[in-house]
Amino acid sequence: MIIGCEKNQELPDDQITLPVDTLQVTFEIGEEIGDSTNTFWSIVGVDIDDQGRIFVLDEIDASVKVYDMQGNYILRVTQRGAGPGELLYPQGLCIMPDGRLVINAPSKNGYVVFNDSLEFVEEISFWQDNSPYHVSPLTNNKLVVCRYDDNAYTDVMWHTVAIHNWGEREWETLLWKDSIEISNSEYNRDPSVSINFCMFHLLSTYGDGNGNVYFGQVDSNEYRVIGWDSTGTEILSITRDMTPVEKAPEEIASEATYINSYYQQHGGSPSRDLRPSIHENMISEVGIGPDKNLWVRRGTRNEPFFDIYDLDSNLLRHAIFPADGWSWKTKITPQGILAWELDPLEGYQKLYLLE
């Protein structure tokens, strides 16, 4: 089990109403220099499969490194290139119920797929522009796809969450849509809002592989989690009254530096001075944890902090990994909680398995 034993009842939050479990580090992977099997350039996706294999997708290295549950290196999947099964700047990955590895590959206009033996199977290429940036498994034949799109004629930009049948371009069921309208004059005055929305205001879901998917709304004013079944019928809704949280000035400065660097590395204009939102999102991630309950990571705290619910929406307890830093990312899985920083103080990334 992943539940720690230490309790902390004194955290400064009026919505922490139950005992708080402290998560501990089981192992860490990551070196600044040395063996390339343990070096990461830019982690953009992680997952753990039913065999206990940990998958780490590196955007810059354009590969997936695979480890066992003790952190021992197993092998490397794919490489940088334009050939079959190769990648350029991948964006994410997921594991299907039958063990297939699906990688979001914008350079291939869709996904690159490997079987459970990690052999290349196929490329699914549908979208000439704005291929999925996040995909979750719903069943072996259905995916939940998150995409960004825009329309220059109407000045509208939007993100969608939808159920797709495997191998089909158009969605079967639209689950969620979030949009903004930005005119050319507004963009020219301040591109921050639109660029943050299209590049950093990204949606994510958690598909349990058994026909259910969970989604934490990306919003700085509302805390809401929704669950749907494979037909798009709502099966769960959780809301909480939370006070909006402003980012600290130091966090805004650090995030601005990161956003501008990332934007320029991906072809953006260096003359643009982008500013992040001044408010934290209420929720940053959801997933089914090792106790088979629904874990909801709050975005209002710098250290990874989780509200834990049963699947009837009852709040059971909280959990925290007491490591401060604005850029922590996590992946909640039934096999464990994986954590890493986008912009670590050490200057190089480490991956942690938490208990």
Phi, psi and omega in degrees: 000158184259003187278127177280176185253339183286146180240147176221111184260005191243021179289140187281080179205123185287355178254011174265099191247352184231170181305147181248117176274139179261121179279140181248156178277121175280314174202165175228148177235136176145126179228149178288314176220166179120221183298120184294344178292340181243023180246132179241141178262315180198096182288126179238356179190142177218159175194166176231131180265179183291344176273000181080022176266133179263126182250130181234115180265125181251120183294315184285316179287340179056047180213167172245122175261138187243134182229162172270181186284000172257002179087011180277134181292136178251302182193174178243134180249130176063181185200173179289133178158178181250004181282177180303127179079358180267165190229153167225117178050059177295160186242342182178173179211163171208163179248123178285160180304328180273006175098355178296141176262121181246123182247129176286117189232092179302327180293342177253008178060032180170240183235156167244132191239136175235149179280182184289349171268004177066034173261141180298134182247305186195166170241134179247110188237108182241327195252111177292332176230142171056061174291167183304138175259348177211135179223137176236146177281132175257307169218184176295340184245003181223143177236151168256120191246131173252125181226154171251146175208169178206169179223111184294336182282330182254357181063024182256137175238142182210155170245144177231150170238123186211154174272128176241138167289145182304129176081011179242138184285314184276147182287154173273318182219125174276125182260325187202144175219135179229128186219157172222160177241122181230119179281164178300321180293321177294319178297316181295326177290318182204101182282355188301314185299312184289320181289321174299320181293315186279329186255333188235348178267060191264139179273154174214155180228169173231115175261129184277358180078355180247019175100008179236149179223146182234143187220130174258118184301134177273101187201140179269355182242345184226133175260111182211132175239135181235142172239141177231155170268185187289349176265357184089008178281131180291128181244352183202140174213123180235127173230152176219148175278111182232146178275129177305145185239125175277144176288148175291150179305322180294323179292318179299318180295315180295318180293323178298317178300315180295313182299315180295320178296315180297316181298317180290323178296334181257026170096005179283163181287128179291347180280346180282135176249096186272141180240135178285168173298148181273353180248148175280147170287144181297322184231139177245342181192151171226158177180164174273122184270185183295340178270007181069013174262170181270119178259131179238115179273128178283141174269354185276358180236141180289319177282145179301120183226135188234138165264134185243122183241153165279175186279006169258014175077014179273128177288125184259316184186184176234165174214150181220144167251105191282071179225103185288149179155131188291339191255021179294136171240149178222160172228117180270125178221160175296341181267348181157169178255120177259141183219145176204165178251140174290322187226072185288149179297328181293341180091359176215153187273145170234148174251133182242140167256127187254143173231000000 
